[in-house]
């Protein structure tokens, strides 16, 4: 009898710990998505932005989340919440040039394989995902763009953690669980 009571108390404690542990997600999950294309061009945009066009874009993005790489098809509209910080990396005969930009709008023509972006320069970068590009970034200008052999675009995507109540509802709605022990 006493052994069954101890097992019951341990099970209740385990449920409480799991419920509280799952319901305390506070940190954003940041990750990088990479797009690759050919030659790019830069022109004056609207409202103080610049119109960046990347030709011959591979219609897939390489998403690096934690220790996994996921290949995702590129869609006509951005699946990400804009604006986004990005590192624009141009590879040419003279070497590599890196620019940090903020993407304001986005469109992809899958027939022509052209990615069109409205961007503005990022003067000071405070994030973590693109930090390796921040030290080597240059000032962006139309004269420097268009001579490259390939263009890489690294997007900083800020993932939102699940809402605590949604996780708690999912865990605590399981048959046999008691909400008062879930910690929600």
C-alpha positions in Angstrom: 0.0 0.0 0.0 2.8 2.4 1.0 4.7 1.5 -2.1 1.7 2.4 -4.4 1.4 5.7 -2.6 5.1 6.5 -3.2 4.8 5.6 -6.9 1.7 7.8 -7.2 3.5 10.7 -5.6 6.5 10.2 -7.8 4.2 10.1 -10.9 2.5 13.4 -9.7 5.9 15.0 -9.2 7.0 13.9 -12.7 3.9 15.3 -14.3 4.4 18.6 -12.4 8.1 18.8 -13.5 7.3 18.0 -17.1 4.4 20.5 -17.2 6.4 23.3 -15.7 9.4 22.5 -17.8 7.4 22.6 -21.0 5.6 25.7 -20.0 8.6 28.0 -19.4 9.9 28.6 -22.9 11.1 32.2 -22.9 13.8 32.4 -25.5 13.4 33.0 -29.3 14.9 30.4 -31.6 16.9 32.3 -34.1 18.1 30.6 -37.3 19.6 31.4 -40.7 18.1 30.8 -44.1 20.4 30.9 -47.1 19.4 31.7 -50.8 21.8 31.6 -53.7 21.7 33.3 -57.0 23.7 34.8 -59.8 24.3 38.4 -60.7 22.4 41.1 -58.8 21.5 44.7 -59.4 20.8 47.7 -57.1 18.7 50.7 -57.9 16.9 53.5 -56.0 13.7 52.2 -54.4 10.7 54.0 -52.8 10.6 55.6 -49.4 14.3 55.7 -49.0 14.9 52.0 -49.7 17.0 50.4 -52.5 15.6 47.8 -55.0 17.8 44.8 -55.0 17.3 42.2 -57.7 19.0 38.8 -57.7 18.9 36.8 -61.0 19.2 33.0 -61.5 18.0 32.2 -58.0 18.0 28.6 -57.0 14.3 28.0 -56.1 15.2 26.4 -52.7 16.4 27.9 -49.5 18.8 26.2 -47.1 17.5 26.6 -43.5 19.9 26.0 -40.7 18.1 25.3 -37.5 20.2 24.2 -34.5 22.3 21.3 -35.9 20.0 20.4 -38.8 19.8 21.7 -42.4 16.4 21.7 -44.1 15.9 22.4 -47.8 12.7 24.4 -48.4 11.1 25.5 -51.7 11.2 29.2 -52.4 7.7 30.7 -52.7 6.4 33.8 -54.5 5.8 35.6 -51.2 8.0 35.6 -48.1 7.0 33.0 -45.5 8.8 35.1 -42.9 7.6 38.1 -41.0 9.2 41.2 -42.4 11.3 43.2 -41.9 14.3 40.8 -41.7 18.0 41.5 -41.3 20.2 39.8 -43.9 23.8 39.5 -45.0 24.3 40.0 -48.7 27.4 38.2 -49.8 28.8 38.9 -53.3 31.4 36.6 -54.8 33.4 38.0 -57.7 36.8 38.0 -59.3 38.0 40.6 -56.7 37.0 38.4 -53.8 34.0 38.6 -51.5 32.0 41.7 -50.4 29.6 41.6 -47.5 26.7 44.0 -46.9 24.2 44.0 -44.0 20.7 45.0 -45.1 17.2 45.0 -43.7 14.6 43.5 -46.1 11.4 45.5 -46.2 9.5 43.8 -49.0 10.1 40.6 -51.0 8.8 38.9 -54.2 10.0 35.9 -56.1 9.2 35.2 -59.8 9.6 31.4 -60.0 9.4 31.4 -63.9 12.2 33.9 -64.3 14.0 32.8 -61.1 14.4 36.4 -60.0 14.2 37.5 -56.3 13.3 41.2 -55.9 13.8 42.9 -52.5 13.4 46.4 -51.1 16.2 46.8 -48.7 17.9 49.5 -46.5 21.4 49.4 -45.1 21.9 48.2 -41.5 24.3 50.7 -39.8 24.6 48.8 -36.5 23.8 45.1 -36.0 22.9 43.9 -32.5 21.7 40.3 -33.2 23.6 37.0 -32.9 22.7 35.0 -36.0 24.6 37.3 -38.5 27.3 38.4 -36.1 30.1 36.8 -38.2 29.2 39.1 -41.0 29.0 42.3 -38.9 32.8 42.6 -38.6 33.4 42.5 -42.3 30.4 44.4 -43.6 30.9 47.3 -46.1 28.8 50.2 -47.1 26.4 49.2 -49.8 26.3 51.2 -53.1 25.0 50.6 -56.7 28.6 50.9 -58.1 29.8 47.8 -56.2 26.9 45.5 -57.2 26.5 43.8 -60.6 30.1 42.6 -61.1 29.8 39.5 -59.0 29.7 35.9 -60.2 27.3 34.8 -57.5 25.1 36.3 -54.8 24.4 34.7 -51.4 21.7 36.0 -49.1 21.7 34.9 -45.4 18.4 35.8 -43.7 18.2 36.1 -39.9 14.9 34.6 -38.9 13.6 35.1 -35.4 11.4 32.2 -34.5 8.8 32.8 -31.8 8.6 30.3 -29.0 5.2 28.5 -28.5 2.7 30.3 -26.3 2.9 28.9 -22.8 -0.9 28.3 -22.6 -1.0 26.3 -25.9 1.8 24.0 -24.7 0.1 23.6 -21.3 -3.2 22.9 -22.9 -1.7 20.2 -25.1 0.2 18.5 -22.2 -2.5 18.9 -19.6 -5.3 17.8 -21.9 -3.9 14.3 -22.1 -6.2 11.5 -20.7 -5.5 11.0 -17.0 -3.7 14.3 -16.4 -4.9 16.7 -13.8 -4.6 20.4 -14.6 -3.8 21.4 -11.0 -0.6 19.3 -11.2 0.5 20.6 -14.6 1.9 23.9 -13.3 0.0 26.0 -15.9 
